[in-house]
Amino acid sequence: MTRTLQSQSRALSRRSFLVTAGGLGIAVAFGSLPDLAYGATPATAAEGDFRPNAWIAIAADGTVSILAPAVEMGQGIMTTLPLLVAEELDADWNRVRVVQAPSDAETYGNPGFYGIQLTGGSESTRGYNALLRLTGAQTRLILMAGAAGMLNVPVNELTTEPNRVVHRSSARALDYGQIAANATLPDPLPQATEADLKPSERWRYIGSRSIQRIDVPSKVNGAAVYGIDVQLPGMLYGAVLRAPVQDERPEAIDDAEARGVPGVTHIIPLSYGVGIIGGTVEATRRAKDLIKVTWSRTSRVRNYTSQRLLDEYRAIGRDLGTRGVAAHTEGDAEAAIAGAAKVIEADYMSDHVAHATMEPMNATALVTGDRVEIWAPTQGPTGTQGFAAQVAGTTPDKVKVNTTLLGGGFGRKAEGDFIIDAVLLAKAVEGRPVKVVWSREDDIRHDKFRPLEAQHVKVGLDVKGKIVGWRHRIVADSIFARTLPPVFEEAGGHDDVVTEGAKFNYAVPAHQIEYLRQDHGLAIGFWFAVGVGYTRFAIECVIDEIAAVRGIDPVALRLELLKDQPRARKVIETVARMAEWDRARDGRGLGLAYSDAFGSHCAQVAEVSLNRETGEIRVHKVWCAIDPGVAIQPLHIEAMMIAGITGGTGHALFEQINVIDGEVRESNFDTYRVIRMSEAPEIEVSVVPTAGSPFGGIGQAGLPPTGPAIANAVARLTGGVRLRHYPFLPNRVKAALDS
């Protein structure tokens, strides 16, 4: 779904701007922008601001307001996307105000994400960059045309500097605010094409290391508004008691004690649980603990035990007679492997993991007649409109979504369950807003976990150790079958987010990928890096196994397999130099892994030690080289790699959800183990962009190589002991050492 500038570039005529601006067109529009704003100045969009399109408003004082179409959940996108507009507009970044776009997919939908407003998949920069750069460029042309009329000079004699149009021969200049207050709209409208975009050598902001994220100051001083911070007049609070097993329903409810809790106003039977409404969070939670429910016992999820199913998945992957859906076919891998001089086979497995976002699920809703207004930390405003409309019995156009900052998302806040809670409870007390806040126990037990999966990889080598065929089988449930059924059906039962990352850029003559869907009823979902997080685990560990069989260095093998991939070679060579790959360490081992997912090339080296008596792995340091194509904000990219590597380390070593007879055993951070600060490795990052390359995704690019780099380091440290099951729990490590 990557959208390059070349594939998206087009002339933005009056008609095309009318389309992208949702009917506003390029015109002087009156009215305020939405009120959720972040930026360097406290100015607000006033009546009479110049709005050349739906993305930009310019005040008479020169303040430039730019709408941010993606949501901010710590990944910095609320700075990155407006920065692209400001670059081409030649705006003064110190006079820019960033405003969260309203819920309006027709206007602000992501061209790379089915045209909807959804932040995820490392798709925001890749999807929006061409549109936003061209929007900025065309607005600049409009301002120049307006200035030409005000100065009575030909437009081709004008240039721009930050926030002003300059006529050098007469030494005159007009501030953007002056133009906005006085200019008339040119007719015909100027058109912007790729030729109007700045060449990279003229970029002021793209690639600068001095641009700071605009959301950070408010987070530091406490002014930032997350969903959990929303306060409205007359607001009530809500909680929902859910069944211990997914899809169970309440058959009998004893709420006598709960109704006696001071502050509780309503107890509402729901199809999936019991809703409680009250004047305080504490009252709703006390009542929730007192409600006694007899649950149905008909859900097929009661047969779900994750470790038993994982064994079944591994057996299915090994049974090559069981065919899956073809996810990728290049050459005849089966025939090539059948005729190979040597065959390597390996199974790799991953347990369920939870999102465990710092801010648990929450949403506030107000239902008034057929109108619904929502305040929520949602990744998907378009989906939120749909979820709310369905349960409120109205239409999406009558649902207004106010997107707040997100205290972590990782795919979890693209779901609709917490939105549905708030709307259903608000509907019961129509005219009063209700804020539902999940407890941490609710958040973990009722998460949409990353799929349980097993992979079987079979590789054939010729007499010289060259790869002749690679067969990769992925056994897991489907995310798209639940979340996007039309996409799943159109793909013939293939879920490309579950198998994402299995298609690589290594030079292999025959390559086959199969997806074998399992359906045992448990709702699984998008989790940080989704499929790439485990497919690259298998691939990169097998590459190291092949290097060991051939007796060559893992770096050398990758460079050989990537001889026609200069960006890939660059990050591998860079990270090897950073880590001093050839220098021996006393009691420590180095492991390498590489990924080209999300349009960015990332290579990492992990330095680890191992306590053979306890089976505990310690990751001391990780080096990372990342090529995002265009490095819009290098400092921010470094920070995102640190975040991804830290999360990737914890996910590889600790994180695990166990489901037994349909019930999730973990419930809080005392049982769901995440990485601690004392366990985080030292991390060194080098950003090595490639001029002329497309914009790559960054949000999830740091996680996939971390786990396999750790596993490969353990293998080198132990003389070939392979870790094949996420997470690398001490008992699993000891079992591998003893096998």
Disulfide bonds with the S-S distance in Angstrom:
none
